[in-house]
Amino acid sequence: MNVRYVLSGYVEEAMSQAVYDKLEDGMFAGRIPACIGVVAFGNTLRECEQELRSTLEDWILVGLKLKHPLPIVADIDLNREPIYEPVVAL
């Protein structure tokens, strides 16, 4: 059975759109164009990527909490109201 978690999928798809630049001082800057304000810096590309992922995760949680509209990424829409399924006792 293949289980897909919406938030994990959203983070992975958004991270696949990340853009990285090497700065003049040797550091790296990363951003996700679809997610306005999600920017991170690091001494290495890997460090920058990890910081960008952490920033994105925080950005999503704050956006959900404050009910900010979040961009649709790879057909994943976090703005829809959740659908609750009944719990069936076994």
C-alpha positions as semicolon CSV with decimal commas, in nm:
position;residue;x (nm);y (nm);z (nm)
1;M;0,000;0,000;0,000
2;N;0,146;0,334;-0,107
3;V;0,065;0,603;0,152
4;R;0,112;0,966;0,054
5;Y;0,116;1,238;0,317
6;V;-0,002;1,574;0,187
7;L;0,239;1,795;0,384
8;S;0,539;1,577;0,302
9;G;0,443;1,576;-0,064
10;Y;0,399;1,953;-0,062
11;V;0,741;2,007;0,096
12;E;0,912;1,768;-0,149
13;E;0,748;1,927;-0,453
14;A;0,824;2,281;-0,334
15;M;1,187;2,186;-0,261
16;S;1,218;2,048;-0,615
17;Q;1,148;2,404;-0,736
18;A;1,423;2,559;-0,522
19;V;1,675;2,790;-0,685
20;Y;2,026;2,824;-0,541
21;D;2,295;3,086;-0,601
22;K;2,655;3,095;-0,491
23;L;2,730;3,437;-0,343
24;E;3,049;3,638;-0,384
25;D;3,161;3,550;-0,031
26;G;3,133;3,176;-0,105
27;M;2,806;3,125;0,081
28;F;2,492;2,991;-0,081
29;A;2,146;3,145;-0,100
30;G;1,833;2,944;-0,172
31;R;1,474;3,041;-0,244
32;I;1,149;2,888;-0,364
33;P;0,992;3,129;-0,616
34;A;0,634;3,003;-0,564
35;C;0,661;3,050;-0,187
36;I;0,712;3,422;-0,138
37;G;0,954;3,496;0,146
38;V;1,101;3,147;0,174
39;V;1,473;3,225;0,160
40;A;1,773;3,068;0,335
41;F;2,150;3,094;0,345
42;G;2,426;2,848;0,427
43;N;2,802;2,803;0,416
44;T;2,758;2,498;0,190
45;L;2,493;2,403;-0,062
46;R;2,380;2,117;0,164
47;E;2,353;2,347;0,466
48;C;2,156;2,597;0,258
49;E;1,921;2,322;0,139
50;Q;1,859;2,203;0,496
51;E;1,795;2,558;0,615
52;L;1,560;2,622;0,321
53;R;1,360;2,306;0,402
54;S;1,328;2,412;0,767
55;T;1,222;2,763;0,664
56;L;0,965;2,621;0,421
57;E;0,819;2,390;0,687
58;D;0,784;2,679;0,933
59;W;0,636;2,901;0,660
60;I;0,372;2,638;0,579
61;L;0,275;2,588;0,945
62;V;0,244;2,962;1,010
63;G;0,045;3,003;0,688
64;L;-0,196;2,728;0,788
65;K;-0,231;2,861;1,142
66;L;-0,301;3,217;1,023
67;K;-0,514;3,096;0,730
68;H;-0,292;3,266;0,471
69;P;-0,349;3,145;0,117
70;L;-0,066;2,910;0,022
71;P;0,038;2,851;-0,338
72;I;-0,075;2,532;-0,507
73;V;0,236;2,321;-0,570
74;A;0,219;2,027;-0,813
75;D;-0,162;2,015;-0,778
76;I;-0,136;1,997;-0,397
77;D;-0,375;2,254;-0,252
78;L;-0,333;2,309;0,121
79;N;-0,604;2,576;0,121
80;R;-0,893;2,330;0,092
81;E;-1,091;2,243;0,400
82;P;-1,000;1,895;0,523
83;I;-1,240;1,610;0,468
84;Y;-1,294;1,403;0,780
85;E;-1,369;1,036;0,740
86;P;-1,562;0,847;1,005
87;V;-1,364;0,625;1,236
88;V;-1,485;0,268;1,224
89;A;-1,430;0,048;1,528
90;L;-1,283;-0,289;1,443
